[in-house]
Amino acid sequence: MRYLAILLFTFLFSGLAVFGQENKEAETKPGELSLRIKNINFIKNNEYFNPISPSKFILISSIPGFIDKSEWIEGYTLPGFFFQPELVYSPSAKVTFRAGVHLLRYSGARKFYQIRPIISTTLNLSEKTSLTIGSLSGSDSHRMFDPHFDKERLYSAYAEDGFQLTSKNDHLFTDTWLSWENYISKVDTTREIFTFGESFKYSCSPIADFLHVEIPVQLQFKHFGGQISNYPDHVETFFNFATGLRINFDLAQTRSGQAGIEYLHFINNVFPARPTASISNGNAEWFRFHYTYKSVYIGVSYWSAHNFYSPNGNPLFASSIDIHSKYVLPERRLITNSIYLNLLPESYLELFLGLDTYYNICQKRMDYSTTLHLNFDKLIKLVTLKH
C-alpha cells in the first residue's frame, strides 16, 4: 500500500503544480475527424563487445568454470519500421478520441513483432494540461535520460498503454504516466509488470537572456509482481531517481550555437532488498557537455556508477545486464561521445543520423552505436462533422 500511496501523491502533486496552464497539445479542432499517420523507418546498429573479466565481477552464485557469453552485452542490429495510423476525433475542445493500430516489424522477419490496438481518450483539463487514458503518446514523449529509459525504446517499445498527465509552458514541462506492460489473470505463470514515472523540468533565465538554467527531476518505479500469479519468484519493485542542473549559454545570440554543461546524480533501490551479492541500491554521477548548432548536436560525457541498475535503462550504463544476470560489475565508468544530425526538410518529416560511442575505462574497450531513421508524422483533416 505504501507504494500506491507514493504513486498517488506524485500524480496529484504533478497535476496540481501545472493545473491552469495553457495547452497546445490538441491537434484537431472541435468537430473535425482527422487521420494521423505516424511512421518511423529505422536502422540501429549496436557494435557492443564489452567482455567481462573474471577478476572484476561479483558472482551471485559460485564461480563457474567458464564465462557464459550469454551474460555479455553483445552487439545486435535493429532494422525495421513501425507504422501507426490513427483516426482522431474531437467532439469538443475538451475531448480528443484516438483509434488505430501500431504495427512493428523487423526487416527479414516473416511476421510483425508487434500488432496492438491504439485506443485512447484525452481530456484537456486546461489550455496546457491534459489527461490521457488508454494508449499513450509514445515512449519518447517522456524525455527521460538514457540510463533511466533506453532511447532505443523509440523503435522497440514506442507504444504504451495506461494513463498520462502532461503539461508544458515556456518554463515548465511535466509528464506523469503509468505504463501497464503485462496483464495477468489468476493462476497465470507470468508476472504483472508496470512502470510508473515522473519526468519534470523547470527552465529559466535568471541573469541574462544568453544564460539558461534547467533543473530536471525524474523518477520511476518498475514493478514485477502479481499476487494471483503462480510465478515462482517474489515481488520486486525497482526505484530510480535522478536530478541535477544544466546551464546553457547562447553563443553570439545563438548565431554560433548553444553550449551547455550539466551535472546529474542518480540513485536506485529495490524493494524488498535483494541478496548482498546482487544489486539492492546504488548511485551514479553523470557529467555532460552539450553543443548545438542549427541541426547538429555534439555531446561529451563522463559516467561513474556504483551498483547502478535501471530495468528500463540502457544496459551499457548499468552494473548488471538485467535482473536475472549472474554477474555484477559494481564500478562502471564510461566516457561517451555523441554526434547527431537532425534534418527537417518538412515540418512532418525528420531525417536523423546519429553516432554514439562508449569507452569503458575499466575494461579499456570501445562500444559504439550508429542510427539512421526517417520519422514521418502527419495529421490529415478528413471531414468536419456537424453536431
N, C-alpha and C positions, 0 to 999 in steps of 0.2 A: 504493500500500500504506500510506503514512503516514496517509492519510485514514481508511482502515479501522481502523488502529491507534488513532487518536484516538476514533473511534466506539466501539470495543470497550472502551477504557479508561473512557470516560464511562459506558457502560452498566454495567460492572462496579462502578465507584465508586458510582453511584447505588443500585445494588442492595444493596451491602454496607452503605451508610450507613443503610439503613432496615430491613434484614433483622431479623426477630424482633419486629416491632411488630404491634399488633392490627389486623385487617382487618374492616371492617364493610361491604365492598362487595357481599358475597354477597346476592343478592336473593331467592333461593329456599332452602327447607330441603331437606336431603337426601331424595331420593326424590320430590320434587314436580315436576310438569310444569305450567308456567305460560305464559300468553300476556302478552307485554308489547306495549302499543300506544304508540308514540311518534309524535306528530303536532304540527307547527308550521304554523299558517296565518299568513302574514306579508304586510305591505305596507311596503316600504322605498323611500322617495322621496329620491333624491340630487339636490339642486339645486346642481350644480357648474358653475362658469363658468371661472375660472382661466385667463385668457388669458396667452400667452407673449409677452413684449416682446422684439423682435429685439435690443435693446441690452443685454439682461440674461441671455442664454443663450449657451452654448458649443455650437457645432455639431461633431459628429463628422466630418462631411464639409463641403464648401463651402457657403456661404450661398446658399439658394435665392432665387428672385425673389419668393416669397410664403411665408407661413407655412401649412403644411399643417394644417388643422383636425383631422385625424385624430390629431395628436400632442398635442392638448389633453386635459386631464382633463375630460371632458364629463359632464353630468348624465344620469341614467337612473333608471328605476323598476323595482323588483323586486316584482311582486305574484304571490303563488302559495302553494304549500304543499308540504310533504313528508309522506309517510305511511310509517311503518316498523313493520310488525307482526313480532313475533319469537316463536318458541317457545323457552322457556328451561327447561332440564332440568339438575338437579344430582344425579348418581348418588351423590355423597358430599359431605362438607363441603369437600373439597379441589378439586373439579372442577365447573365450570359450562359447559354447552354451549348455544350460541345458533344459531338458524337462522331466517332470514326474508328480507325484501326491502326495499330502500329505493327509494321512488318520489318523484321530484321533478318538479313541473310548474309552469310559469309561466302565470298567467291569460292567456287569449287564444291560447295556443299550441295547435296541433292535436294534439300528441303530448307524451309525457313527455320532459323534458330528460334525466333520468337514470333508468335501471332497472338496479339492481345487486343481486346476492345479498348477504345478510348471514349469514356463517357464521364462528363463532369458538369457540375453547376457552379457558377461563380456568382457570389453576392457582393456587390460593391457597397461596403459599409460607409464609405465616404469617397471623396474625389481621388484620394491616393491610397486607400486601404481596401483590400479585397480578401474575401474568404472563399476558397475553392474546396469542394468536397467531391471526391471521385478521382479521376485521372489528373495528375499534377502537370505543371507547365514544363517539366523537363529537368533532369538532374543537374544540368549546367546552370540553371537559374539560381541555385543556392549560393553560388560564388564561394564555395568552400576551398580551403587550402589543400594542395595536392597530398601532403602527408595525412590529412584527415579524410579526404574524399577524392579518390583517384580520378584525375581529369579524363582518363580513358573511358570512364563511365558514360561520357558523351556519346560514345559509339556502342558500347556493350550493354549499358543499363540506363538508357535515356528515359524510358517510360517508367513512371511510378504511379502508385495508387495510394490514396489516403486522404489527408487534408492539408491545407496550406494557407497560412495567413501572411500576406505580404504587404509591404508599404515602402514607399520611397519618395523623397523630395530632393532638393538641392544639397541637403546636408546629411540626410539620414536614409539608410537602407536597412530593412529588417525582413527576414524570411524565417518563419516558424513553420515547421512541417513535420508530419508523421507519414512515413512510407511503409505500408504493410507488405512484406515481401514473401511471406509463406503462411498460408492459412491451413489450419489443421482441424480435423474432426476427431471425435472420440475414438480411441484405440489406434490412431494413425501412428506410424513408426518414424515420422519426421518431426522436426522441431517447428514451433511457431517462431517466426522471425519478423522483427520490425525495427525500423530506425526512427528515432525522434531527434530532430536537430533544430538549432537556432543559429542563424548567421546574421550578425549585426555589424554595421559600420557607421561611424559618425565622422564626418569630414567638415573642416572649416579652414578659414584663412585668418588666423588671429593677429598676424603682424602686418602683412602686406599682401597684395594680390598675387605676387610671384611665389609666395610661400604657402603651401597647402599641407594640412595635418590630417591624418586619418587614424582613427582608433578602432580597430576591429575586435570583436568578441565572437567566438564560435564555440559551440558545444554540441555534442551528440551523444545519445545513448543508443547502443545496438543491443537488442535483447534477443537471446536464444532461450526459448522456454517452451511452455505448453504443459499445463498440469494434467490435461486429459490425454496427452500423448503417451505412447509406450516407448518413447525414445529412451535409451538406457542411461545417457549422461545427465548430470544435474543441470539446473537452470543457471544461466550466466548472463550478466549484463555488463557490457563494456562501456566505460565512460571516457570521453575525450574532451579536452578543453584547451583553448588557445586564445591568447590576447597579446597585444603589443602596441607598437607605434610606428607609423610610416610618415616620413616628411618628404614632400615633393617640391622641387624647385623648377619654375618655368625659366628657361634659358632664353634671354633676349626676347622676352614676351612671347615665348613658345616658338619663335622663328627658328631657334636652334634645338627645339625639342624640349623634353621634360626629363629631369633626372630625379631619382629618389633613393632614399636609404630607409631600411626597415629592420626592426627587431621584433621577433615573435617568440613567445615562450609557450611550450606545450606541456600538458600533464595528462596522464592516463591512469586509469584504475579499472579494476574488475570486481564485481560483487557476485557471489561471495569470493573471498580471496582464494587463489589457486595455490598449488604446491610451491614450496620455496624455490625449487629448481626451474620453474617456469615464470612467466611474467604476470605479476599481480598489479604492480604500479611502476610508473617510470616518468621520465620527463625528457624534454628536448629543447634546444635553442636553435633558432634559425636567423642568421644574419644575411640580409639580402640587399643587393644594389640593382636598381632599375634604370633603364634609359629607353625613352620612346621618342622616335622622330617620325612623324607622319604615319606610315603604315609599317614601320619597323620597330620591333621591341627587342632589347638585349637585356638579359638578366644574369647576374653572377651571385652565387650564394654559398654560405658555409653552414652545414648541418651537423650538429653534435647532439647525440641522443644516448640515454642510458635506459635500457629496458623499455623502449618505446614500442607501442603496438596500437594500431587502429584497424579494426576489421574492414572498414570501407576504404582505407587509405592506400596509397601507392606502396607496394611491398618493399621497394628499394630503400625507403626511409625507415623501415621497421627493424627491430631487433629479432623478430621472428617472422617467418614467411606467412604462417596462418595459425589459427588457434590449435590445430592438431599437430603442429610441427614438433619434431623431437629435438630440434636444435634451436638454441637461443644464443645469439651473439649480443652480450649486454651492451657493449660500446659500439656505436655506429657513427662514423664521421665521414662526411661526403663534401666534396666541392662540386657544385653543379653549375652548368652554363646553359643558357637558353637563347636561341635566336629565332624569332618569329617574324614572318612576313604575312600581313593581313591585308588583302586587296579587296576592295568593294567596288566593282565596276557598276553595280546597281544596288539600290537600297535593299533589295530582297536576295542578293546573291553575294556570297563570300568565298574567295579562294584563299586557303590557308596553307602555308608551308612552315614547318617547324622542325627544329633540331634541339634535342636535349641531351646533355652529357652528364654522367655521374661518375666522378672519380672517387673510388673507395680508398681512403687514406690508410685504413688498417690493412686491407688486402693488397693495396697498390695495384689496383686493376681499374680499367675504364669500362663502363657500360654506356650505351647511348641508344637513343630512340629518334626515328625520323617520322614525320607525319605529313600527309597531304590529304586535304579534303576540300570538297565543294559543298557549300551549305546553301540550300535554296529554301526560302521561307516566304510565301506569298499568300496574301488574303485577297480573294476574288469575290466581288459582290455578284450574287446571283439574281436576287429579286427583293423587292420591298413588299412585305406582307401587310395588308390592311388589318387594323384591329376590328 
